Amino acid sequence: MKIEQIYTGCLAQGAYYIESKGEAAIIDPLREVDPYLKRAREDGAEIRYIFETHFHADFVSGHLTLAKETGAPIVYGPLANPSFEALIAEDGQVFPLGEITIEVLHTPGHTMESTTYLLRDQSGKPHAIFSGDTLFLGDVGRPDLAQKAADMTQEQLASTLYDSLRNKIMPLPDEVIVYPAHGAGSACGKNMMKETVDTLGNQKKMNYALRADMTREEFIAEVTEGLLPPPAYFPLNVKMNKEGYEDIDEVLERGTRALSPDAFEAAANETGAVVLDVRHQDEFVKGHVPRSIFIGLDGDFAPWVGALIADVAQPILLVTPEGKEEETVTRLSRVGFDNTLGFLEGGYAAWEAAGKETDRMRSETAEDLEDELEENLQRVFDVRKASEYFSERLEGAVNTPLSELNDHLSEFPAEAPFYVHCAGGYRSVIAASILKSRGYHNLVNIEGGFKAIQETALPVTDYVCPTQMGKA
């Protein structure tokens, strides 16, 4: 028996390859399916099943492409209602795979079709669970994403999740291995551990949601506390996963078209496309196409695209580092952004060489900030998360989280210079690029972010554990 977790860091997502005696199953595959096909070929195995734990909101699954390539059935748990052909399994249904079996455990609560898959070894002993978004390490799936579809409140879904955990998962042996669909950094939960594999016994000790003496009311209150609004692209990804999507080969062919500076400029004007620059933030600061948006490949690229561009149908034109065109289009497609129209051939250097209009971003060090501001710190805008700001911040700085930037536009000065920072410099350049695209050219990006600010004499608040937020 072989179990391999295929983890994608920028999405904090775990897919799984399971093989026994020449038969393989894939759980929650990503959009590009070549890695799974390659693993099966290397093992001389046939992919027999494609298991989906639920209709994913944060990424587009590769279930349809993989089924097309292999002929394997797509398996969902009870209550799933996809628009395409799939095997809707019953609770407790068992699927043989070589010398092992995979059993369906219907575990609604995150969504009503959410299902955990229990792997039993050749002796029939419970060995591992693939818990999807039902059980994470240190947390459980948020119960607010399926409200509209299920016509249920988040409290009702949380109550359902309480039963699923206690009736289906917690009675399993402590030595059972937990393989979740996500790790730390995913927006599908609140407080996940950095580890991506654990035992159920340890989770019973470490995970607040699995406390043995926890009442239903306590569970509902703790699971629903502090939930941030889900990213706007989530329901669009659910729709794609439920109803179908364009073949990724077609998306790649269209998105990797090389466009000369003239053709690129014409396409931007004719289509209303967002010009998305994915180079390193230091390169963007030095020079970029006017009104382009920066979201660099080196950070949490796909989730930030989803959160800030939001509409998966939005046309996009790319400015990329050389050789990164296909990777960029692929990573966009993972979160449903399939309408990439091409990339700037020769990159920003070609745009500049063609004599096109250019722009740059004013950027200064934290030491410069110290010299310029003196006591007027109200012109500093901190675009980190509210929890980061609560924990430790520059005194007087205003919190304008990047994910909520559009809600704060009226707070930025129209004429006086103002300063933007994050933790290390990535998010502040994203925020500054968005502000510049909307006419705010009086901004200054602080290089190195809060880490650099802490090295100066600027006044910083005392550290408070972010878990205390909302409890004061």
Legacy VTK file of the C-alpha trace (Angstrom):
# vtk DataFile Version 3.0
C-alpha trace
ASCII
DATASET POLYDATA
POINTS 472 float
0.000 0.000 0.000
1.252 3.463 -0.889
-0.192 6.789 0.300
1.305 9.991 -1.044
0.252 13.488 -0.059
0.724 15.901 -2.953
0.814 19.261 -1.215
0.560 22.615 -3.005
1.888 25.315 -0.721
0.409 28.434 -2.326
-3.085 26.962 -1.932
-2.269 25.131 1.322
-3.989 22.166 -0.349
-3.401 18.444 -0.061
-4.376 15.975 -2.779
-3.756 12.264 -2.299
-2.499 9.362 -4.375
-3.293 5.901 -2.977
-2.076 2.691 -4.616
-2.417 -0.999 -3.782
-1.593 -3.976 -6.011
-1.674 -1.974 -9.234
-4.890 -0.103 -8.463
-4.893 3.591 -7.582
-7.293 6.227 -6.292
-6.937 10.009 -6.300
-8.568 12.192 -3.654
-9.269 15.889 -4.323
-6.993 16.340 -7.380
-5.817 19.742 -8.532
-6.733 21.188 -11.938
-3.577 19.958 -13.707
-3.672 16.167 -13.584
-0.328 15.174 -15.114
1.304 14.523 -11.706
-1.303 11.875 -10.874
-1.090 10.223 -14.283
2.716 10.165 -14.003
2.634 8.538 -10.564
0.248 5.864 -11.777
2.448 5.141 -14.814
5.528 4.858 -12.626
3.739 2.291 -10.429
2.237 0.464 -13.379
-1.125 1.188 -11.784
-4.609 1.889 -13.108
-6.519 4.810 -11.604
-9.776 3.194 -10.489
-11.504 6.016 -8.598
-11.480 9.798 -8.258
-12.840 10.687 -4.809
-14.090 14.186 -4.062
-14.638 15.136 -0.423
-17.027 17.992 -1.350
-17.547 20.805 -3.861
-14.415 22.829 -3.219
-14.655 26.607 -2.911
-11.011 27.652 -2.822
-9.728 25.837 -5.910
-10.944 24.163 -9.096
-10.554 20.410 -8.851
-9.141 18.254 -11.638
-11.846 15.609 -11.296
-13.407 16.126 -14.736
-10.112 16.148 -16.639
-8.814 13.140 -14.731
-12.021 11.190 -15.404
-11.729 12.052 -19.097
-8.096 10.874 -19.181
-8.585 7.636 -17.236
-12.233 6.617 -17.503
-12.344 6.350 -13.702
-15.623 7.323 -12.026
-15.892 10.509 -9.983
-17.173 9.586 -6.524
-19.009 11.950 -4.172
-20.684 11.270 -0.878
-24.424 11.524 -0.172
-26.354 14.692 -1.080
-23.957 15.782 -3.845
-25.770 16.880 -6.997
-23.232 17.621 -9.744
-24.298 18.510 -13.287
-22.069 15.797 -14.769
-22.022 12.028 -14.495
-20.742 10.878 -11.101
-21.177 8.055 -8.629
-23.073 9.364 -5.608
-22.087 6.928 -2.887
-24.145 5.883 0.106
-22.988 6.390 3.661
-20.950 3.315 4.578
-20.411 2.191 0.984
-17.096 0.391 0.504
-14.796 0.645 -2.532
-12.175 -2.111 -2.967
-8.710 -1.012 -4.079
-6.150 -3.797 -4.456
-5.741 -5.293 -0.993
-7.323 -2.369 0.831
-10.745 -0.719 0.984
-12.000 2.854 1.126
-15.212 3.414 3.063
-17.539 6.402 2.714
-18.261 8.305 5.933
-20.819 11.025 5.304
-19.702 13.936 7.506
-21.841 16.986 6.691
-21.323 20.341 8.354
-18.699 22.212 6.362
-21.046 21.562 3.449
-23.929 19.127 3.386
-22.266 16.775 0.883
-18.951 16.765 2.801
-17.563 13.258 3.096
-14.604 11.654 4.844
-12.990 8.576 3.301
-11.786 5.854 5.692
-8.961 3.653 4.424
-8.825 0.163 5.900
-5.694 -1.958 5.444
-5.589 -5.511 4.087
-6.719 -6.864 7.460
-9.717 -4.525 7.579
-8.184 -2.354 10.307
-8.822 1.437 10.114
-5.558 2.980 8.922
-6.251 6.555 7.764
-8.953 9.094 7.070
-9.003 11.611 4.240
-11.073 14.230 5.985
-11.424 16.932 3.332
-12.574 20.148 4.991
-14.437 18.348 7.777
-11.409 17.952 10.061
-8.202 19.936 9.779
-5.175 19.706 12.030
-5.955 22.057 14.890
-9.293 23.150 13.453
-12.413 22.135 11.528
-13.960 23.419 8.318
-15.797 26.713 8.532
-19.577 26.187 8.586
-20.619 29.295 6.696
-19.710 28.554 3.079
-22.769 26.435 2.199
-25.450 28.595 3.792
-26.996 29.893 0.585
-26.985 26.542 -1.188
-28.210 24.543 1.778
-30.617 27.202 3.087
-29.128 26.728 6.544
-27.577 29.135 9.020
-23.949 28.747 9.975
-25.129 27.741 13.440
-27.218 24.905 11.994
-24.298 23.732 9.885
-21.998 23.905 12.913
-24.451 21.770 14.864
-24.448 19.236 12.020
-20.645 19.251 12.003
-20.625 18.593 15.760
-22.596 15.397 15.170
-20.414 14.319 12.245
-17.230 14.637 14.264
-18.556 12.862 17.309
-20.506 10.117 15.583
-18.227 9.322 12.631
-14.663 10.448 13.327
-13.963 10.614 17.068
-14.973 6.949 17.693
-12.184 5.790 15.345
-8.951 4.442 16.912
-6.402 7.004 18.083
-3.701 5.577 15.799
-5.696 6.404 12.660
-3.767 8.898 10.500
-5.518 12.150 9.558
-4.926 13.454 6.033
-6.786 16.797 5.657
-7.477 18.744 2.473
-5.805 21.925 3.756
-3.139 23.242 6.083
-2.165 26.566 7.618
-2.872 29.513 5.333
-6.117 28.252 3.836
-9.217 30.434 4.119
-11.325 27.291 4.683
-10.504 27.304 8.394
-9.389 29.703 11.117
-6.435 28.332 13.040
-4.799 25.333 11.377
-1.508 23.789 12.450
1.540 24.060 10.197
1.784 20.256 10.030
-0.113 18.477 7.252
-0.356 14.929 8.704
-1.160 13.794 12.247
-2.796 11.018 14.242
-6.392 11.239 15.358
-5.285 10.624 18.944
-3.074 13.697 18.925
-5.851 15.763 17.352
-8.167 14.714 20.180
-5.609 16.301 22.522
-4.650 19.351 20.443
-7.756 20.324 18.457
-10.153 22.577 20.354
-13.095 21.239 18.336
-12.509 17.643 19.481
-12.619 18.231 23.238
-14.365 15.237 24.765
-16.379 17.345 27.232
-17.409 19.984 24.696
-21.128 20.692 24.551
-22.949 21.357 21.308
-23.492 24.971 22.328
-19.801 25.479 23.117
-18.821 23.925 19.799
-21.174 26.158 17.807
-19.925 29.278 19.606
-16.226 28.466 19.168
-16.438 27.305 15.556
-18.406 30.347 14.403
-16.411 32.921 16.393
-14.158 35.232 14.405
-15.054 34.003 10.925
-13.887 36.482 8.311
-16.007 36.927 5.169
-15.091 34.268 2.590
-13.238 35.465 -0.521
-15.571 36.581 -3.299
-14.318 33.938 -5.737
-15.344 31.014 -3.505
-18.921 30.598 -4.809
-17.649 30.882 -8.397
-15.231 28.011 -7.817
-18.016 25.923 -6.267
-20.090 26.538 -9.388
-17.234 25.395 -11.655
-16.597 22.279 -9.574
-20.282 21.438 -9.578
-21.184 22.293 -13.181
-17.940 21.828 -15.140
-15.237 23.927 -16.726
-13.090 24.403 -19.828
-10.300 21.912 -20.505
-7.029 23.199 -19.080
-5.202 22.591 -22.383
-7.448 25.191 -24.021
-6.863 27.598 -21.150
-3.089 27.171 -21.481
-3.136 27.604 -25.264
-5.028 30.878 -25.017
-3.204 32.207 -21.967
0.326 31.587 -23.248
-0.041 33.572 -26.480
2.930 35.913 -26.879
1.859 39.507 -27.601
4.132 42.278 -28.825
3.977 45.549 -26.855
1.653 47.028 -29.497
-0.623 43.977 -29.520
-0.562 43.842 -25.728
-1.571 47.496 -25.427
-4.326 47.062 -28.030
-5.690 43.981 -26.264
-5.784 45.821 -22.939
-7.680 48.743 -24.477
-10.113 46.587 -26.461
-11.013 44.011 -23.793
-10.793 45.945 -20.548
-8.381 43.280 -19.300
-6.584 43.611 -15.991
-2.840 43.829 -16.597
-1.434 41.501 -13.939
2.274 41.785 -13.181
3.609 38.688 -11.402
7.311 39.601 -11.146
9.066 40.159 -7.814
7.813 43.232 -5.958
11.238 44.928 -6.158
11.096 44.767 -9.968
7.545 46.130 -10.047
8.494 49.064 -7.814
11.320 50.063 -10.188
9.051 50.147 -13.241
5.764 48.753 -14.551
3.017 49.161 -17.127
0.741 52.009 -15.974
-2.387 50.927 -14.078
-1.160 47.335 -13.852
-1.796 45.309 -10.699
1.022 43.525 -8.910
0.502 40.076 -7.366
3.820 38.236 -7.368
4.288 34.542 -8.029
6.650 34.312 -5.054
3.880 34.891 -2.503
0.384 33.492 -1.946
-0.338 34.231 -5.575
-3.532 32.352 -6.435
-5.452 33.121 -3.214
-4.668 36.837 -3.527
-5.778 36.861 -7.171
-9.015 35.216 -6.093
-9.586 37.611 -3.230
-8.717 40.832 -5.064
-9.752 40.279 -8.680
-12.663 38.086 -7.543
-14.515 37.691 -10.873
-13.181 34.545 -12.547
-14.507 35.770 -15.918
-12.346 38.914 -15.802
-9.983 39.080 -18.845
-6.345 39.124 -17.746
-3.123 40.049 -19.562
0.170 38.994 -17.998
3.564 40.540 -17.386
5.765 37.681 -16.200
9.414 36.802 -15.624
10.838 35.060 -18.672
9.865 31.394 -18.775
7.125 31.720 -16.141
4.203 32.177 -18.545
2.800 28.631 -18.392
3.255 28.398 -14.625
1.334 31.648 -14.181
-1.589 30.564 -16.367
-1.678 27.183 -14.611
-1.752 28.734 -11.155
-4.501 31.138 -12.215
-6.557 28.223 -13.539
-6.303 26.463 -10.191
-8.607 29.102 -8.738
-10.840 29.372 -11.801
-9.300 32.355 -13.608
-9.388 30.876 -17.098
-9.771 34.059 -19.143
-6.080 34.875 -19.555
-5.612 36.385 -23.030
-1.831 36.279 -23.385
1.438 37.672 -22.047
3.775 40.537 -22.891
6.475 39.054 -25.110
9.891 40.075 -23.842
8.391 41.202 -20.537
8.569 44.692 -19.091
11.940 45.304 -20.768
10.276 44.988 -24.174
7.535 47.428 -23.142
10.152 49.937 -22.041
12.256 49.418 -25.188
9.175 50.059 -27.338
8.926 53.556 -25.878
5.618 52.895 -24.167
4.426 54.934 -21.195
5.817 53.584 -17.924
5.214 54.118 -14.224
7.147 53.443 -11.028
6.322 53.330 -7.342
7.799 55.612 -4.738
9.424 53.373 -2.149
11.391 54.312 0.967
13.094 52.584 3.858
11.764 52.446 7.391
14.585 54.833 8.368
13.230 57.344 5.843
9.818 56.967 7.450
11.344 57.676 10.849
12.942 60.892 9.573
9.889 62.164 7.690
6.939 61.458 9.942
8.120 62.452 13.390
4.812 62.458 15.324
2.380 62.413 12.393
1.851 58.651 12.178
-1.808 58.818 11.155
-0.671 58.840 7.527
0.693 55.297 7.847
-1.595 52.530 6.596
-0.943 48.966 7.740
-2.372 46.455 5.229
-1.721 43.344 7.329
-4.552 41.219 8.697
-6.488 42.599 11.666
-5.004 39.899 13.903
-1.452 40.909 12.951
-2.271 44.568 13.591
-3.880 43.728 16.934
-0.849 41.734 18.000
1.790 44.401 17.347
1.763 47.613 15.329
3.228 51.036 14.734
1.499 53.418 17.145
-1.007 55.596 15.311
-1.017 53.545 12.117
-4.387 52.809 10.541
-5.314 49.189 9.777
-6.589 48.739 6.218
-6.308 44.972 5.572
-5.399 44.119 1.997
-8.343 41.741 1.660
-10.686 44.647 2.526
-8.856 47.408 0.679
-11.847 48.412 -1.436
-13.797 49.164 1.746
-11.161 51.666 2.910
-10.608 53.814 -0.193
-12.197 56.900 1.353
-9.689 56.796 4.219
-6.624 57.500 2.076
-5.533 61.160 1.657
-6.293 62.584 -1.754
-3.211 64.840 -1.923
-0.920 64.555 1.109
1.715 61.814 0.933
0.819 58.646 2.827
2.682 55.471 3.624
1.756 51.811 3.154
3.354 48.797 4.816
2.726 45.118 5.509
4.860 42.527 7.303
7.718 42.202 4.822
6.910 44.088 1.604
4.838 41.748 -0.578
1.297 42.756 0.398
2.058 46.470 0.600
3.152 46.521 -3.053
-0.073 44.707 -4.001
-2.075 47.304 -2.097
-0.081 50.197 -3.515
-0.499 48.925 -7.084
-4.264 48.749 -6.623
-4.348 52.245 -5.144
-2.210 53.642 -7.972
-4.526 52.029 -10.526
-7.339 54.016 -8.903
-5.563 57.327 -9.057
-3.678 57.454 -5.735
-0.187 58.492 -6.806
0.706 60.216 -3.519
1.599 56.984 -1.750
4.932 55.678 -0.483
5.662 51.977 -0.048
7.759 51.108 3.018
10.475 48.628 2.084
10.743 45.627 4.373
7.425 46.339 6.080
6.837 46.016 9.800
9.957 43.904 10.259
12.025 46.870 9.103
9.979 49.334 11.176
10.793 47.330 14.318
14.488 47.986 13.714
13.977 51.762 14.011
13.138 54.033 16.934
9.559 54.462 15.727
7.029 53.733 18.507
5.667 50.169 18.365
3.035 48.690 20.682
3.830 45.843 23.056
3.232 42.345 21.694
-0.132 40.719 22.455
-0.925 37.128 21.445
-3.331 37.277 18.477
-5.495 34.589 20.110
-6.572 37.269 22.613
-8.239 39.310 19.852
-11.911 39.826 20.667
-11.487 38.665 24.270
-10.470 41.970 25.784
LINES 1 473
472 0 1 2 3 4 5 6 7 8 9 10 11 12 13 14 15 16 17 18 19 20 21 22 23 24 25 26 27 28 29 30 31 32 33 34 35 36 37 38 39 40 41 42 43 44 45 46 47 48 49 50 51 52 53 54 55 56 57 58 59 60 61 62 63 64 65 66 67 68 69 70 71 72 73 74 75 76 77 78 79 80 81 82 83 84 85 86 87 88 89 90 91 92 93 94 95 96 97 98 99 100 101 102 103 104 105 106 107 108 109 110 111 112 113 114 115 116 117 118 119 120 121 122 123 124 125 126 127 128 129 130 131 132 133 134 135 136 137 138 139 140 141 142 143 144 145 146 147 148 149 150 151 152 153 154 155 156 157 158 159 160 161 162 163 164 165 166 167 168 169 170 171 172 173 174 175 176 177 178 179 180 181 182 183 184 185 186 187 188 189 190 191 192 193 194 195 196 197 198 199 200 201 202 203 204 205 206 207 208 209 210 211 212 213 214 215 216 217 218 219 220 221 222 223 224 225 226 227 228 229 230 231 232 233 234 235 236 237 238 239 240 241 242 243 244 245 246 247 248 249 250 251 252 253 254 255 256 257 258 259 260 261 262 263 264 265 266 267 268 269 270 271 272 273 274 275 276 277 278 279 280 281 282 283 284 285 286 287 288 289 290 291 292 293 294 295 296 297 298 299 300 301 302 303 304 305 306 307 308 309 310 311 312 313 314 315 316 317 318 319 320 321 322 323 324 325 326 327 328 329 330 331 332 333 334 335 336 337 338 339 340 341 342 343 344 345 346 347 348 349 350 351 352 353 354 355 356 357 358 359 360 361 362 363 364 365 366 367 368 369 370 371 372 373 374 375 376 377 378 379 380 381 382 383 384 385 386 387 388 389 390 391 392 393 394 395 396 397 398 399 400 401 402 403 404 405 406 407 408 409 410 411 412 413 414 415 416 417 418 419 420 421 422 423 424 425 426 427 428 429 430 431 432 433 434 435 436 437 438 439 440 441 442 443 444 445 446 447 448 449 450 451 452 453 454 455 456 457 458 459 460 461 462 463 464 465 466 467 468 469 470 471
